[in-house]
Amino acid sequence: MQRDGTEPYSAEKIIANLQRWYAVEIDCPEEWARQVRMSFAVIRNESIDEILKAMSLVVDINYARENRHVTIIPRESRNHK
């Protein structure tokens, strides 16, 4: 549990929720989605672009969006260079 009382979720669970809430298809590496955990509040009136931007600030990702299709591209960790 985080200091603010929120619990981190797997990226896999967050992505599934975003797909349902925003009617988008999100592709990303399955192993990455299972391993990465994050915690942040989603305000339902935020756009998918705002959510993706927030995610990119929390975890090391790039993303590309074309209409209702989003591709998440994990960046190489700076610690593993």
Buried (B, 14 or more C-beta within 10 A) or exposed (E): EEEEEEEBBBBBEBBBEBBEEBEBEBBBEEEBBEEBBEBBEBEEEEEBEEBBEBBBEEBBBEBEBEEEEBEBEBEEEEEEE
